[in-house]
Amino acid sequence: MYEKDGEKYFVVDSHCHFWDASRENWREGREQYAKGWIDCFYGYHQLGPPETHWDWEKYLKVSIDDFERDMFVEGHVDYAIFQSTYLKEWYTKGFNTTEQNSALLERFGDRVIVNGRFDPREGDAGLKQLEADAEKFNLKGVKLYTAEWNGDSRGFKLTDPEAYRFLEAAQELGIKNVHVHKGPTIWPLDKDAFDIADVDHAATDFQGLNFIVEHVGLPRIEDFCFMAVQEPNVYAGLSVVVGGLMHARPKFFAKVMGELLFWVGEDKMTFGGDYNIWTPKWQVEGLVDWQMPDDDQFADYPRLTTESKKKILGLNAAKLYDIPVPAGLGLPDTSADEAMAPGEELVDNKAGAQA
Amino acid sequence: MAGGPADHLDGATSTVDRQAVWSALGTVLDPELDEPITDLDFVESWTVSPDGHGGSVVTVGLRLPTFFCAPNFSFLMVADAYDAVTAVPGVSRAQVTLADHHASDEINGGVAAHAGFVKAFEGSINGEAAAELDELRHTFLAKAALAGQDRVARPLVDAGRTPEELAALTLGELAGTEADTDELIRMRRRRETIGLPAADDAPLLVHSDGSPVTVEQVPLHLRRARLQRVGIETNGEYCKSLLKIRYTDRAPAAAGS
C-alpha cells in the first residue's frame, strides 16, 4: 500500500520475476547466450534512475530477503504476480521457473501469485503438467512466451490447433488470465513473434479468458492498440513501459501513456514493475506523481485522475485475479455502467475528438 | 565532430571519395526505426584502403543496441550496408561485419557469401529461417509511410485545416504550405517504394491499400498515423538509450570528410 497526499493506493505488481542468472546456472556451451540475455536485461535496468542501479553481479540473482525488502517493505507492493520464463536452452535449471517462484509461496503465502506456463508443442505431456500445476499452485493465470524455442521449433501461435487445446484446458481449469509476451523479442526468424494477430483471434474465440499483452506489444504498440480497441478482453500490461520510459524518456512515456489511455482505456491497463529488471518503489511513486504534460502536443490525450492511478496500480489486476481489496482502498463500483472503450466510437470511423 | 576510432586515411593513393562512402552508409535505414544507421550510431568503424590495383577496399564495422536484436533486421542492415558501399565508384571490395551479436557468425558469413537470409541461417545453431525478408521490409515501409502522414499533416492540423480540407489535399498542393518540408520528400519516397500513390495528384491522406481517406475518416486516420509515429519513435528512443548504455566508453565513427 502506498499513501500520498491523503490518498491510499492498493498496489498489485502484475509482472515480476525471481530469476537465477548466476554463472552456475549457465548451460555449458551456451554461456554466451545466457550472459547475453542477462546483459540485455541489465541494459534495460540502467534506464531507471541512477540511484536505483545495481552492480551487475548483484543483478544476476537476488535472495529471498532482497525480494522481500525491494517488493514488500520498500516497494509498496501488496500483491505480486509472478510470470515464469524457462529459457532452459541457456539456463540449466531454467531462468525463472514456476518451481523457483514457488519457493516464495512458502515464505509469503497468498501475497504472491505464481502464474504457470504452457507450451502447446509439449502435447499431451504438457497438458498433464498444466493440470498438475493448476492444482498444485491454484493457478489463475499463465504466461505464454510464443517466441520460445522448443527443439527445432522457434515459436508458436495462439491460433495453432494445439494451442487452442491448451486454451480450452486452461479455461476448464479455472485459469482465466493469459499473459502473452509480445514485446522485445529475440528470434523472429520463421514466425514473427511481434505479430499479435493470433491474440486477436484467440481473444475473439475465448471470451471467457482475459488476454494481458505484456509490454503492450512494444515494439509493435500500434498493432496492439488497433487490436485492443476492438477486443473487450484484451488488456495492456505496462511492464517495461513505466520502467523503461518514465525516467529515461519522459516525453515518450507521456505519448505512450496518452495513446494507451485513448485506445485501450484506464480500466484495461495493469501495472507491472518487472522486478528485478527494476525495483517497484520508484515506479509506483513516480506514477502516482505523474501527470500528462500541459504542452500542446499532449492536449488531446486523456488525463490521469487519482482514480485512474488507483485502477492502474492495483485495482484492475485485483479484479482479474479476485484479490480481496481491503476496506477503504477500493473505488465505488461502477461496473454497472460498463465503460465503453475510449476509442470505440472511432472504430466505426465516426469522427471523434480533434485528431 | 570528433573522428571515430578508425576515421583516418589509410593510404594517400586511395581513389575513393571518402565522403561518398559515408553518404552511402547514410542511405541504409534501420527498417524498424526508419532512421539511417549513421544517425543511430550503429557504425562503429570504417576504413578505406588502396587495393593495390587502383581501387579501394572498404571495411565497415557495425554494432547494435543489444546482443539479441532481432536477427532479421540485423541481417538487412548488414546486407544493405554491403550493397550501398559496394556501389560507390572506385570500391573494388567491401567487408561489412556486425559485432557483439548472437547471430554475428551467420549474418557476417551470409552477407560475405552473398547468401540470402534463409541461406545464412541454414543448418546454423538457429536452425533454418523460412522466409526471405522482402515482405518484412515492405511491412515496415508501410508503417513508415503511415507515420509520415502524421509528420506531414500535423503542421496543417495545427494551422487549423479542417477534415474537409485535409481530405481534399493532394501532394502537389502542399508546395509552399506548412507541410512543405523534408518530411514530405521522405514520405513520398516511402510511398513510391511500396507502390502507394506518390505523384502530385495523389491525395495526402491514403489508407494502406492506397485508397483515399474520406472526410469522416480523417480524425481516426490521423489518430492512427500519430500512434504509428509514436510507436516507431519510441522504439528508436529505446534503441538509442540501450546503445548508449552498451557502448558507453566507445565513440561511434564519424563522417570525418
Interface residues (C-beta under 8 A of the other chain):
Chain A: Q32 Y33 G36 W37 D39 C40 G43 Y44 Q46 L47 D152 R154 T185 I186 W187 P188 L189 D190 D192 L218 P219 R220 I221 E222 C225 F226 G244 L245 A248 R249 F252 K255 V256 E259 F262 W263 D296 G343 L346 N349 K350 A351 G352 A353 Q354 A355
Chain B: E32 P65 T66 F67 F68 A70 P71 N72 H102 F121 N126 G127 E128 A129 A130 A131 L136 K143 V157 D158 P163 E216 Q217 V218 P219 L220 H221 L222 R223 R224 R226 L227 Q228 V230 G231 E233 T234 N235 E237 Y238 S241 L242 I245 R246
